[in-house]
């Protein structure tokens, strides 16, 4: 695996670590900070520009955010100073002592600036699931 691939994967891992831990400072480290930044949370309209995206993450984190998020089916391509990574997010939320699980098909686009990669676009779309395909659990 090339150094570029490893660097993009590290930024992607930091993104999901920030998301799972509700860490706005870490989230801010991985994003480009200008109007090119775009974000689509599952079932949300597109958000434009870093300041709008930052407020959305703050609101998500303040409301509890996901209890756990894992990714699978990772595919990545790099061309010049752009990289794109697709994956499936396995999202766990806890609402009123109930565990809810969902899936999202995601694309993260990265751009290389200076010596670092930054997320410039995150798009997560819910994956429709048959009722009961992911069971809900009650916490003890």
N, C-alpha and C positions, 0 to 999 in steps of 0.2 A: 504494500500500500504506500502510495506516495506521501510525502510530507504535507502537500496541499490537502489531500483527502483527510489525513489525520487532523490537521488544523481545523478544517470545516466541521468534522465530527466533534471536536472538542467544543467549538462554539455552540453547536446543536445540543450537546450534552448540557452545557451551561444554561442554555435556554430552558430546557426541561427541568433542570434542577431549580432554577429560579421560579418556574411555574409551580412545581410541586411544593416548594417551601415558602411561597408567597414573598419572595425576596425581590423587591422592586429595584434595589441598588444593583443586584446581579443582572436583572432583566435589562436595566439601562446600559450595562456594559456591553451587551451583545448586539444592541440595535444601532443602526445608522441614525443620526440625530437631525435629519432634515426632512424636507417635504417629499422626498422620494419614498420614505417609509410608508408601507401599506400593510394593513392587517384585517383579516376577516376571521373573527371568532365563530365557532359553530352557530349557525342560524342568525348571525348578526349581519348588518350591512357593512360594506367596506369602510374602514377608518383610514383617513389620509393624514400623514405627517406625524412625526414623533410625539409631539405634545399631546395630541388626541389619543394616540396609542398608549402613551404612558398613563394618562388618566383612566383608560379602560382597564389596564392591568391593576392599577391601584384599586379601582372599584371591585374588580374580581377578587383581589386578595383580601380587601376589607370585608367582603361578604363570605369569606371562608375558602374560596377557591377549591380546587380538587384536593381530595385527601391523598390521592395517589395517581400518578400518571406514568405509564410505561409505553414504549414504542416498539413496533415490530415492522417487518417487511420494509426495511430501510433500503432505498436505492438512491444513489447519488451520481451526478455528472458534474464535471468541471470543464469550462471552456473559457480560456483567457482569465479575466478577473471576475467571472461570474460562476457560481455553483448553485445547483438546485438539488434538494433532497426531498424525496417523498417517503412517507411512512404512514402507518396506522397508529393512532393514539388510542390507548386503552385507558379510559378515564373513570376514576372512582370518586363519587361524591357521597358525603354523608349528610342526610337531611332528616332531622327529627329521629335520630337513632336508627335510620334505615340506610343501608348501603345501596346506592344506585350506580350501575355501571353502564357506560356507553362507549361507542367507538366513533372516531372521526378519521376521515382520509385527509392527509395533510401534505401541503407543499411548503417548504421553507426555501427562500431564495437568498443567497448570500452574495456580497460584493467585497472584493479585496481592496482595501485602502491602506497605503503605507505598508506596514508589516502585519496587518491584521485583517481578518474576515469579520464582516458585520451582517446581521440579518437586515435585509431591505424589504422583505415581503414574507408574511406568514398567512397562510390560508388553510383553515380547518373546516371541513364540511362534515356534518353528521352522516353517519352510515345508517340507513334504515335497518332495523333489526326486527325479526319476527318476535312477537310477544313471547316471553319466556326463554328466549335464546340466551340471554344473560340473566341469571337469577338474581333477585334482590335478597339480601340477607338482613336479619335483625341483629343488632349488636347486643352482646350480653352485658 
